Amino acid sequence: MNETSSHEETCIVCETKKSRGIHIYTKFICLECEKKVVSTPTSDPNYEFFVRKLKSLHTPTLYS
Ligand SMILES: [Zn+2]
């Protein structure tokens, strides 16, 4: 248990509730995933997974 957690938000990448992370637009990415995204080479299969997750941030559901 972490008593310093003011509030927790669900990370869009790992879908885990975390108290520390960054906001992109209205979405939340935890510190761990943010680091992973940054350190993942573009040739890594996981990179595409992250990109797909992040891309969902940029495409508003208004346009279909
Ligand atoms: Zn995460």
N, CA, C, O and the ligand as a Tripos MOL2 file, in Angstrom:
@<TRIPOS>MOLECULE
protein
  257   255    65     0     0
PROTEIN
NO_CHARGES

@<TRIPOS>ATOM
      1 N           0.8380   -1.1970    0.0000 N.3       1 MET1
      2 CA          0.0000    0.0000    0.0000 C.3       1 MET1
      3 C           0.8760    1.2510    0.0000 C.2       1 MET1
      4 O           1.9170    1.2960    0.6550 O.2       1 MET1
      5 N           0.4490    2.2320   -0.7230 N.am      2 ASN2
      6 CA          1.2100    3.4690   -0.8190 C.3       2 ASN2
      7 C           0.3650    4.6260   -0.3140 C.2       2 ASN2
      8 O          -0.6070    5.0270   -0.9550 O.2       2 ASN2
      9 N           0.7370    5.1470    0.8150 N.am      3 GLU3
     10 CA         -0.0970    6.1780    1.4260 C.3       3 GLU3
     11 C           0.0780    7.5450    0.7870 C.2       3 GLU3
     12 O          -0.6800    8.4720    1.0720 O.2       3 GLU3
     13 N           1.0840    7.6690   -0.0810 N.am      4 THR4
     14 CA          1.3070    8.9490   -0.7420 C.3       4 THR4
     15 C           0.4590    9.1060   -2.0010 C.2       4 THR4
     16 O           0.4470   10.1710   -2.6180 O.2       4 THR4
     17 N          -0.2450    8.0460   -2.3780 N.am      5 SER5
     18 CA         -1.0210    8.1370   -3.6080 C.3       5 SER5
     19 C          -2.2140    9.0590   -3.4130 C.2       5 SER5
     20 O          -3.1330    8.7580   -2.6510 O.2       5 SER5
     21 N          -2.1850   10.1760   -4.1080 N.am      6 SER6
     22 CA         -3.2930   11.1130   -4.0280 C.3       6 SER6
     23 C          -4.4850   10.5620   -4.7970 C.2       6 SER6
     24 O          -5.6080   10.5010   -4.2970 O.2       6 SER6
     25 N          -4.2010   10.1710   -6.0150 N.am      7 HIS7
     26 CA         -5.2350    9.5060   -6.7980 C.3       7 HIS7
     27 C          -4.5550    8.6040   -7.8140 C.2       7 HIS7
     28 O          -3.4110    8.8380   -8.2030 O.2       7 HIS7
     29 N          -5.2520    7.5980   -8.2280 N.am      8 GLU8
     30 CA         -4.6760    6.6770   -9.1930 C.3       8 GLU8
     31 C          -5.4700    6.7260  -10.4760 C.2       8 GLU8
     32 O          -6.6840    6.9330  -10.4760 O.2       8 GLU8
     33 N          -4.7550    6.5300  -11.5730 N.am      9 GLU9
     34 CA         -5.4140    6.5050  -12.8560 C.3       9 GLU9
     35 C          -4.9910    5.2600  -13.6000 C.2       9 GLU9
     36 O          -3.9290    4.6950  -13.3400 O.2       9 GLU9
     37 N          -5.8250    4.8410  -14.5210 N.am     10 THR10
     38 CA         -5.5260    3.6300  -15.2650 C.3      10 THR10
     39 C          -4.6530    3.9660  -16.4680 C.2      10 THR10
     40 O          -5.0210    4.7720  -17.3220 O.2      10 THR10
     41 N          -3.5010    3.3350  -16.5100 N.am     11 CYS11
     42 CA         -2.5760    3.5080  -17.6230 C.3      11 CYS11
     43 C          -3.1730    2.8640  -18.8650 C.2      11 CYS11
     44 O          -3.6880    1.7480  -18.8080 O.2      11 CYS11
     45 N          -3.1020    3.5790  -19.9990 N.am     12 ILE12
     46 CA         -3.7100    3.0420  -21.2250 C.3      12 ILE12
     47 C          -2.8760    1.9330  -21.8390 C.2      12 ILE12
     48 O          -3.3680    1.1830  -22.6820 O.2      12 ILE12
     49 N          -1.6210    1.8200  -21.4300 N.am     13 VAL13
     50 CA         -0.7540    0.7970  -22.0180 C.3      13 VAL13
     51 C          -0.8450   -0.5130  -21.2460 C.2      13 VAL13
     52 O          -1.1430   -1.5560  -21.8260 O.2      13 VAL13
     53 N          -0.5900   -0.4640  -19.9430 N.am     14 CYS14
     54 CA         -0.5910   -1.7020  -19.1580 C.3      14 CYS14
     55 C          -1.9350   -1.9200  -18.4610 C.2      14 CYS14
     56 O          -2.1700   -2.9610  -17.8470 O.2      14 CYS14
     57 N          -2.8070   -0.9200  -18.5690 N.am     15 GLU15
     58 CA         -4.1520   -1.0100  -18.0000 C.3      15 GLU15
     59 C          -4.1370   -1.3590  -16.5220 C.2      15 GLU15
     60 O          -4.9680   -2.1140  -16.0200 O.2      15 GLU15
     61 N          -3.1480   -0.7710  -15.8440 N.am     16 THR16
     62 CA         -3.0100   -0.9550  -14.4090 C.3      16 THR16
     63 C          -3.1610    0.4040  -13.7300 C.2      16 THR16
     64 O          -2.7460    1.4300  -14.2690 O.2      16 THR16
     65 N          -3.7440    0.3940  -12.5730 N.am     17 LYS17
     66 CA         -3.9020    1.6550  -11.8510 C.3      17 LYS17
     67 C          -2.5890    2.0930  -11.2410 C.2      17 LYS17
     68 O          -1.9710    1.3640  -10.4660 O.2      17 LYS17
     69 N          -2.1680    3.3090  -11.6060 N.am     18 LYS18
     70 CA         -0.9140    3.8510  -11.1030 C.3      18 LYS18
     71 C          -1.1380    5.2820  -10.6520 C.2      18 LYS18
     72 O          -2.0190    5.9850  -11.1460 O.2      18 LYS18
     73 N          -0.3070    5.6930   -9.6920 N.am     19 SER19
     74 CA         -0.4300    7.0690   -9.2030 C.3      19 SER19
     75 C           0.5910    7.9890   -9.8460 C.2      19 SER19
     76 O           0.4480    9.2110   -9.8230 O.2      19 SER19
     77 N           1.6320    7.3840  -10.4260 N.am     20 ARG20
     78 CA          2.6800    8.2080  -11.0430 C.3      20 ARG20
     79 C           2.7710    7.9560  -12.5300 C.2      20 ARG20
     80 O           2.8790    6.8150  -12.9780 O.2      20 ARG20
     81 N           2.7270    9.0400  -13.2910 N.am     21 GLY21
     82 CA          2.8240    8.9020  -14.7320 C.3      21 GLY21
     83 C           2.6070   10.2340  -15.4020 C.2      21 GLY21
     84 O           2.5980   11.2810  -14.7540 O.2      21 GLY21
     85 N           2.4320   10.1820  -16.7080 N.am     22 ILE22
     86 CA          2.2480   11.4160  -17.4640 C.3      22 ILE22
     87 C           0.8980   11.3960  -18.1610 C.2      22 ILE22
     88 O           0.3170   10.3400  -18.4110 O.2      22 ILE22
     89 N           0.4190   12.5900  -18.4660 N.am     23 HIS23
     90 CA         -0.8180   12.7130  -19.2120 C.3      23 HIS23
     91 C          -0.5280   13.1550  -20.6340 C.2      23 HIS23
     92 O           0.2280   14.0970  -20.8710 O.2      23 HIS23
     93 N          -1.1330   12.4660  -21.5570 N.am     24 ILE24
     94 CA         -1.0850   12.9030  -22.9460 C.3      24 ILE24
     95 C          -2.5270   13.1360  -23.3520 C.2      24 ILE24
     96 O          -3.3450   12.2160  -23.3600 O.2      24 ILE24
     97 N          -2.8230   14.3820  -23.6890 N.am     25 TYR25
     98 CA         -4.2020   14.7670  -23.9210 C.3      25 TYR25
     99 C          -5.0020   14.4110  -22.6700 C.2      25 TYR25
    100 O          -4.7250   14.9250  -21.5860 O.2      25 TYR25
    101 N          -5.9740   13.5500  -22.8160 N.am     26 THR26
    102 CA         -6.7900   13.1940  -21.6570 C.3      26 THR26
    103 C          -6.4120   11.8270  -21.1060 C.2      26 THR26
    104 O          -7.0050   11.3540  -20.1360 O.2      26 THR26
    105 N          -5.4080   11.1870  -21.7370 N.am     27 LYS27
    106 CA         -5.0560    9.8390  -21.3400 C.3      27 LYS27
    107 C          -3.8580    9.8260  -20.4090 C.2      27 LYS27
    108 O          -3.0900   10.7840  -20.3260 O.2      27 LYS27
    109 N          -3.7290    8.7110  -19.7160 N.am     28 PHE28
    110 CA         -2.6740    8.5820  -18.7160 C.3      28 PHE28
    111 C          -1.7540    7.4230  -19.0620 C.2      28 PHE28
    112 O          -2.2080    6.3340  -19.4140 O.2      28 PHE28
    113 N          -0.4710    7.6690  -18.9580 N.am     29 ILE29
    114 CA          0.5220    6.6140  -19.1410 C.3      29 ILE29
    115 C           1.4160    6.6020  -17.9150 C.2      29 ILE29
    116 O           1.9560    7.6350  -17.5200 O.2      29 ILE29
    117 N           1.5700    5.4300  -17.3150 N.am     30 CYS30
    118 CA          2.3630    5.3520  -16.0980 C.3      30 CYS30
    119 C           3.8500    5.5060  -16.4130 C.2      30 CYS30
    120 O           4.2810    5.3240  -17.5520 O.2      30 CYS30
    121 N           4.6110    5.8390  -15.4000 N.am     31 LEU31
    122 CA          6.0460    6.0750  -15.5690 C.3      31 LEU31
    123 C           6.7520    4.8850  -16.1860 C.2      31 LEU31
    124 O           7.6070    5.0430  -17.0570 O.2      31 LEU31
    125 N           6.3930    3.6880  -15.7320 N.am     32 GLU32
    126 CA          7.0410    2.4850  -16.2320 C.3      32 GLU32
    127 C           6.8330    2.3340  -17.7310 C.2      32 GLU32
    128 O           7.7700    2.0400  -18.4740 O.2      32 GLU32
    129 N           5.5930    2.5400  -18.1680 N.am     33 CYS33
    130 CA          5.2970    2.3750  -19.5840 C.3      33 CYS33
    131 C           5.9080    3.4930  -20.4080 C.2      33 CYS33
    132 O           6.3560    3.2770  -21.5350 O.2      33 CYS33
    133 N           5.9220    4.6750  -19.8440 N.am     34 GLU34
    134 CA          6.5330    5.7930  -20.5490 C.3      34 GLU34
    135 C           8.0080    5.4930  -20.8080 C.2      34 GLU34
    136 O           8.5270    5.7410  -21.8960 O.2      34 GLU34
    137 N           8.6640    4.9570  -19.7910 N.am     35 LYS35
    138 CA         10.0780    4.5890  -19.9470 C.3      35 LYS35
    139 C          10.2400    3.4880  -20.9780 C.2      35 LYS35
    140 O          11.1670    3.5030  -21.7870 O.2      35 LYS35
    141 N           9.3190    2.5270  -20.9330 N.am     36 LYS36
    142 CA          9.3900    1.4030  -21.8710 C.3      36 LYS36
    143 C           9.2540    1.8910  -23.3030 C.2      36 LYS36
    144 O          10.0000    1.4780  -24.1900 O.2      36 LYS36
    145 N           8.2910    2.7740  -23.5140 N.am     37 VAL37
    146 CA          8.0630    3.2970  -24.8580 C.3      37 VAL37
    147 C           9.3010    4.0150  -25.3630 C.2      37 VAL37
    148 O           9.7100    3.8530  -26.5130 O.2      37 VAL37
    149 N           9.8860    4.8080  -24.4860 N.am     38 VAL38
    150 CA         11.0600    5.5910  -24.8740 C.3      38 VAL38
    151 C          12.2450    4.6840  -25.1720 C.2      38 VAL38
    152 O          13.0220    4.9600  -26.0860 O.2      38 VAL38
    153 N          12.3930    3.5960  -24.4060 N.am     39 SER39
    154 CA         13.5820    2.7540  -24.5450 C.3      39 SER39
    155 C          13.3890    1.6090  -25.5330 C.2      39 SER39
    156 O          14.3260    0.8590  -25.8030 O.2      39 SER39
    157 N          12.1820    1.4700  -26.0730 N.am     40 THR40
    158 CA         11.9500    0.3900  -27.0230 C.3      40 THR40
    159 C          12.3890    0.8090  -28.4170 C.2      40 THR40
    160 O          11.9210    1.8230  -28.9350 O.2      40 THR40
    161 N          13.2770    0.0460  -29.0240 N.am     41 PRO41
    162 CA         13.6880    0.3810  -30.3900 C.3      41 PRO41
    163 C          12.5450    0.1410  -31.3700 C.2      41 PRO41
    164 O          11.6850   -0.7130  -31.1530 O.2      41 PRO41
    165 N          12.5560    0.9100  -32.4450 N.am     42 THR42
    166 CA         11.4480    0.8120  -33.4020 C.3      42 THR42
    167 C          11.3870   -0.5570  -34.0650 C.2      42 THR42
    168 O          10.3520   -0.9450  -34.6070 O.2      42 THR42
    169 N          12.4990   -1.2890  -34.0200 N.am     43 SER43
    170 CA         12.5310   -2.6160  -34.6310 C.3      43 SER43
    171 C          11.9270   -3.6720  -33.7130 C.2      43 SER43
    172 O          11.6590   -4.7960  -34.1370 O.2      43 SER43
    173 N          11.7170   -3.3020  -32.4570 N.am     44 ASP44
    174 CA         11.1570   -4.2370  -31.4900 C.3      44 ASP44
    175 C           9.6690   -4.4380  -31.7540 C.2      44 ASP44
    176 O           8.9340   -3.4730  -31.9580 O.2      44 ASP44
    177 N           9.2240   -5.7100  -31.7490 N.am     45 PRO45
    178 CA          7.7920   -5.9820  -31.9770 C.3      45 PRO45
    179 C           6.8910   -5.2560  -30.9900 C.2      45 PRO45
    180 O           5.7570   -4.9020  -31.3140 O.2      45 PRO45
    181 N           7.3990   -5.0360  -29.7900 N.am     46 ASN46
    182 CA          6.6010   -4.3470  -28.7840 C.3      46 ASN46
    183 C           6.3610   -2.8890  -29.1370 C.2      46 ASN46
    184 O           5.3880   -2.2750  -28.6970 O.2      46 ASN46
    185 N           7.2530   -2.3570  -29.9270 N.am     47 TYR47
    186 CA          7.1430   -0.9410  -30.2900 C.3      47 TYR47
    187 C           5.8250   -0.6750  -30.9980 C.2      47 TYR47
    188 O           5.1530    0.3280  -30.7560 O.2      47 TYR47
    189 N           5.4810   -1.5980  -31.8720 N.am     48 GLU48
    190 CA          4.2360   -1.4350  -32.6170 C.3      48 GLU48
    191 C           3.0280   -1.4580  -31.6910 C.2      48 GLU48
    192 O           2.0490   -0.7400  -31.8950 O.2      48 GLU48
    193 N           3.1240   -2.3000  -30.6700 N.am     49 PHE49
    194 CA          2.0590   -2.3700  -29.6720 C.3      49 PHE49
    195 C           1.8950   -1.0380  -28.9610 C.2      49 PHE49
    196 O           0.7780   -0.5570  -28.7720 O.2      49 PHE49
    197 N           3.0080   -0.4500  -28.5720 N.am     50 PHE50
    198 CA          2.9590    0.8450  -27.8920 C.3      50 PHE50
    199 C           2.4100    1.9230  -28.8170 C.2      50 PHE50
    200 O           1.5760    2.7420  -28.4320 O.2      50 PHE50
    201 N           2.9030    1.8950  -30.0370 N.am     51 VAL51
    202 CA          2.4840    2.9110  -31.0010 C.3      51 VAL51
    203 C           0.9820    2.8200  -31.2360 C.2      51 VAL51
    204 O           0.2880    3.8330  -31.3270 O.2      51 VAL51
    205 N           0.5020    1.5960  -31.3320 N.am     52 ARG52
    206 CA         -0.9320    1.4280  -31.5550 C.3      52 ARG52
    207 C          -1.7290    1.9930  -30.3830 C.2      52 ARG52
    208 O          -2.7610    2.6380  -30.5680 O.2      52 ARG52
    209 N          -1.2380    1.7440  -29.1950 N.am     53 LYS53
    210 CA         -1.8960    2.2770  -27.9990 C.3      53 LYS53
    211 C          -1.8750    3.7990  -28.0210 C.2      53 LYS53
    212 O          -2.8780    4.4590  -27.7470 O.2      53 LYS53
    213 N          -0.7110    4.3350  -28.3540 N.am     54 LEU54
    214 CA         -0.5510    5.7820  -28.3420 C.3      54 LEU54
    215 C          -1.3320    6.4430  -29.4640 C.2      54 LEU54
    216 O          -1.8280    7.5590  -29.3130 O.2      54 LEU54
    217 N          -1.4400    5.7520  -30.5840 N.am     55 LYS55
    218 CA         -2.1590    6.3070  -31.7140 C.3      55 LYS55
    219 C          -3.6230    6.5300  -31.3890 C.2      55 LYS55
    220 O          -4.2590    7.4470  -31.9080 O.2      55 LYS55
    221 N          -4.1400    5.6880  -30.5310 N.am     56 SER56
    222 CA         -5.5410    5.8300  -30.1540 C.3      56 SER56
    223 C          -5.7900    7.1630  -29.4600 C.2      56 SER56
    224 O          -6.9230    7.6350  -29.3730 O.2      56 SER56
    225 N          -4.6960    7.7630  -28.9640 N.am     57 LEU57
    226 CA         -4.8180    9.0630  -28.3180 C.3      57 LEU57
    227 C          -5.0900   10.1570  -29.3370 C.2      57 LEU57
    228 O          -5.7890   11.1330  -29.0620 O.2      57 LEU57
    229 N          -4.5200    9.9680  -30.5200 N.am     58 HIS58
    230 CA         -4.5370   11.0400  -31.5070 C.3      58 HIS58
    231 C          -5.7590   10.9820  -32.4150 C.2      58 HIS58
    232 O          -6.0340   11.9240  -33.1580 O.2      58 HIS58
    233 N          -6.4870    9.8800  -32.3520 N.am     59 THR59
    234 CA         -7.6270    9.7440  -33.2360 C.3      59 THR59
    235 C          -8.9130    9.8450  -32.4360 C.2      59 THR59
    236 O          -9.3600    8.8670  -31.8370 O.2      59 THR59
    237 N          -9.4980   11.0120  -32.4290 N.am     60 PRO60
    238 CA        -10.7650   11.1800  -31.7230 C.3      60 PRO60
    239 C         -11.8450   10.3100  -32.3630 C.2      60 PRO60
    240 O         -11.8830   10.1260  -33.5790 O.2      60 PRO60
    241 N         -12.6990    9.7930  -31.5260 N.am     61 THR61
    242 CA        -13.7450    8.9020  -32.0440 C.3      61 THR61
    243 C         -14.8190    9.6700  -32.8020 C.2      61 THR61
    244 O         -15.7580    9.0850  -33.3430 O.2      61 THR61
    245 N         -14.6630   10.9900  -32.8300 N.am     62 LEU62
    246 CA        -15.6180   11.8110  -33.5750 C.3      62 LEU62
    247 C         -15.5770   11.4810  -35.0590 C.2      62 LEU62
    248 O         -16.5960   11.4920  -35.7500 O.2      62 LEU62
    249 N         -14.3680   11.1860  -35.5280 N.am     63 TYR63
    250 CA        -14.1960   10.8730  -36.9380 C.3      63 TYR63
    251 C         -14.1000    9.3690  -37.1050 C.2      63 TYR63
    252 O         -13.2810    8.7200  -36.4530 O.2      63 TYR63
    253 N         -14.9070    8.8280  -37.9480 N.am     64 SER64
    254 CA        -14.8740    7.3960  -38.1640 C.3      64 SER64
    255 C         -14.5820    7.0540  -39.6120 C.2      64 SER64
    256 O         -14.5190    5.8780  -39.9690 O.2      64 SER64
    257 ZN          1.5130    1.4570  -17.6730 Zn       65 ZN65
@<TRIPOS>BOND
     1     1     2 1
     2     2     3 1
     3     3     4 2
     4     3     5 am
     5     5     6 1
     6     6     7 1
     7     7     8 2
     8     7     9 am
     9     9    10 1
    10    10    11 1
    11    11    12 2
    12    11    13 am
    13    13    14 1
    14    14    15 1
    15    15    16 2
    16    15    17 am
    17    17    18 1
    18    18    19 1
    19    19    20 2
    20    19    21 am
    21    21    22 1
    22    22    23 1
    23    23    24 2
    24    23    25 am
    25    25    26 1
    26    26    27 1
    27    27    28 2
    28    27    29 am
    29    29    30 1
    30    30    31 1
    31    31    32 2
    32    31    33 am
    33    33    34 1
    34    34    35 1
    35    35    36 2
    36    35    37 am
    37    37    38 1
    38    38    39 1
    39    39    40 2
    40    39    41 am
    41    41    42 1
    42    42    43 1
    43    43    44 2
    44    43    45 am
    45    45    46 1
    46    46    47 1
    47    47    48 2
    48    47    49 am
    49    49    50 1
    50    50    51 1
    51    51    52 2
    52    51    53 am
    53    53    54 1
    54    54    55 1
    55    55    56 2
    56    55    57 am
    57    57    58 1
    58    58    59 1
    59    59    60 2
    60    59    61 am
    61    61    62 1
    62    62    63 1
    63    63    64 2
    64    63    65 am
    65    65    66 1
    66    66    67 1
    67    67    68 2
    68    67    69 am
    69    69    70 1
    70    70    71 1
    71    71    72 2
    72    71    73 am
    73    73    74 1
    74    74    75 1
    75    75    76 2
    76    75    77 am
    77    77    78 1
    78    78    79 1
    79    79    80 2
    80    79    81 am
    81    81    82 1
    82    82    83 1
    83    83    84 2
    84    83    85 am
    85    85    86 1
    86    86    87 1
    87    87    88 2
    88    87    89 am
    89    89    90 1
    90    90    91 1
    91    91    92 2
    92    91    93 am
    93    93    94 1
    94    94    95 1
    95    95    96 2
    96    95    97 am
    97    97    98 1
    98    98    99 1
    99    99   100 2
   100    99   101 am
   101   101   102 1
   102   102   103 1
   103   103   104 2
   104   103   105 am
   105   105   106 1
   106   106   107 1
   107   107   108 2
   108   107   109 am
   109   109   110 1
   110   110   111 1
   111   111   112 2
   112   111   113 am
   113   113   114 1
   114   114   115 1
   115   115   116 2
   116   115   117 am
   117   117   118 1
   118   118   119 1
   119   119   120 2
   120   119   121 am
   121   121   122 1
   122   122   123 1
   123   123   124 2
   124   123   125 am
   125   125   126 1
   126   126   127 1
   127   127   128 2
   128   127   129 am
   129   129   130 1
   130   130   131 1
   131   131   132 2
   132   131   133 am
   133   133   134 1
   134   134   135 1
   135   135   136 2
   136   135   137 am
   137   137   138 1
   138   138   139 1
   139   139   140 2
   140   139   141 am
   141   141   142 1
   142   142   143 1
   143   143   144 2
   144   143   145 am
   145   145   146 1
   146   146   147 1
   147   147   148 2
   148   147   149 am
   149   149   150 1
   150   150   151 1
   151   151   152 2
   152   151   153 am
   153   153   154 1
   154   154   155 1
   155   155   156 2
   156   155   157 am
   157   157   158 1
   158   158   159 1
   159   159   160 2
   160   159   161 am
   161   161   162 1
   162   162   163 1
   163   163   164 2
   164   163   165 am
   165   165   166 1
   166   166   167 1
   167   167   168 2
   168   167   169 am
   169   169   170 1
   170   170   171 1
   171   171   172 2
   172   171   173 am
   173   173   174 1
   174   174   175 1
   175   175   176 2
   176   175   177 am
   177   177   178 1
   178   178   179 1
   179   179   180 2
   180   179   181 am
   181   181   182 1
   182   182   183 1
   183   183   184 2
   184   183   185 am
   185   185   186 1
   186   186   187 1
   187   187   188 2
   188   187   189 am
   189   189   190 1
   190   190   191 1
   191   191   192 2
   192   191   193 am
   193   193   194 1
   194   194   195 1
   195   195   196 2
   196   195   197 am
   197   197   198 1
   198   198   199 1
   199   199   200 2
   200   199   201 am
   201   201   202 1
   202   202   203 1
   203   203   204 2
   204   203   205 am
   205   205   206 1
   206   206   207 1
   207   207   208 2
   208   207   209 am
   209   209   210 1
   210   210   211 1
   211   211   212 2
   212   211   213 am
   213   213   214 1
   214   214   215 1
   215   215   216 2
   216   215   217 am
   217   217   218 1
   218   218   219 1
   219   219   220 2
   220   219   221 am
   221   221   222 1
   222   222   223 1
   223   223   224 2
   224   223   225 am
   225   225   226 1
   226   226   227 1
   227   227   228 2
   228   227   229 am
   229   229   230 1
   230   230   231 1
   231   231   232 2
   232   231   233 am
   233   233   234 1
   234   234   235 1
   235   235   236 2
   236   235   237 am
   237   237   238 1
   238   238   239 1
   239   239   240 2
   240   239   241 am
   241   241   242 1
   242   242   243 1
   243   243   244 2
   244   243   245 am
   245   245   246 1
   246   246   247 1
   247   247   248 2
   248   247   249 am
   249   249   250 1
   250   250   251 1
   251   251   252 2
   252   251   253 am
   253   253   254 1
   254   254   255 1
   255   255   256 2
@<TRIPOS>SUBSTRUCTURE
     1 MET1         2 RESIDUE 1 A MET
     2 ASN2         6 RESIDUE 1 A ASN
     3 GLU3        10 RESIDUE 1 A GLU
     4 THR4        14 RESIDUE 1 A THR
     5 SER5        18 RESIDUE 1 A SER
     6 SER6        22 RESIDUE 1 A SER
     7 HIS7        26 RESIDUE 1 A HIS
     8 GLU8        30 RESIDUE 1 A GLU
     9 GLU9        34 RESIDUE 1 A GLU
    10 THR10       38 RESIDUE 1 A THR
    11 CYS11       42 RESIDUE 1 A CYS
    12 ILE12       46 RESIDUE 1 A ILE
    13 VAL13       50 RESIDUE 1 A VAL
    14 CYS14       54 RESIDUE 1 A CYS
    15 GLU15       58 RESIDUE 1 A GLU
    16 THR16       62 RESIDUE 1 A THR
    17 LYS17       66 RESIDUE 1 A LYS
    18 LYS18       70 RESIDUE 1 A LYS
    19 SER19       74 RESIDUE 1 A SER
    20 ARG20       78 RESIDUE 1 A ARG
    21 GLY21       82 RESIDUE 1 A GLY
    22 ILE22       86 RESIDUE 1 A ILE
    23 HIS23       90 RESIDUE 1 A HIS
    24 ILE24       94 RESIDUE 1 A ILE
    25 TYR25       98 RESIDUE 1 A TYR
    26 THR26      102 RESIDUE 1 A THR
    27 LYS27      106 RESIDUE 1 A LYS
    28 PHE28      110 RESIDUE 1 A PHE
    29 ILE29      114 RESIDUE 1 A ILE
    30 CYS30      118 RESIDUE 1 A CYS
    31 LEU31      122 RESIDUE 1 A LEU
    32 GLU32      126 RESIDUE 1 A GLU
    33 CYS33      130 RESIDUE 1 A CYS
    34 GLU34      134 RESIDUE 1 A GLU
    35 LYS35      138 RESIDUE 1 A LYS
    36 LYS36      142 RESIDUE 1 A LYS
    37 VAL37      146 RESIDUE 1 A VAL
    38 VAL38      150 RESIDUE 1 A VAL
    39 SER39      154 RESIDUE 1 A SER
    40 THR40      158 RESIDUE 1 A THR
    41 PRO41      162 RESIDUE 1 A PRO
    42 THR42      166 RESIDUE 1 A THR
    43 SER43      170 RESIDUE 1 A SER
    44 ASP44      174 RESIDUE 1 A ASP
    45 PRO45      178 RESIDUE 1 A PRO
    46 ASN46      182 RESIDUE 1 A ASN
    47 TYR47      186 RESIDUE 1 A TYR
    48 GLU48      190 RESIDUE 1 A GLU
    49 PHE49      194 RESIDUE 1 A PHE
    50 PHE50      198 RESIDUE 1 A PHE
    51 VAL51      202 RESIDUE 1 A VAL
    52 ARG52      206 RESIDUE 1 A ARG
    53 LYS53      210 RESIDUE 1 A LYS
    54 LEU54      214 RESIDUE 1 A LEU
    55 LYS55      218 RESIDUE 1 A LYS
    56 SER56      222 RESIDUE 1 A SER
    57 LEU57      226 RESIDUE 1 A LEU
    58 HIS58      230 RESIDUE 1 A HIS
    59 THR59      234 RESIDUE 1 A THR
    60 PRO60      238 RESIDUE 1 A PRO
    61 THR61      242 RESIDUE 1 A THR
    62 LEU62      246 RESIDUE 1 A LEU
    63 TYR63      250 RESIDUE 1 A TYR
    64 SER64      254 RESIDUE 1 A SER
    65 ZN65       257 GROUP 0 **** ****
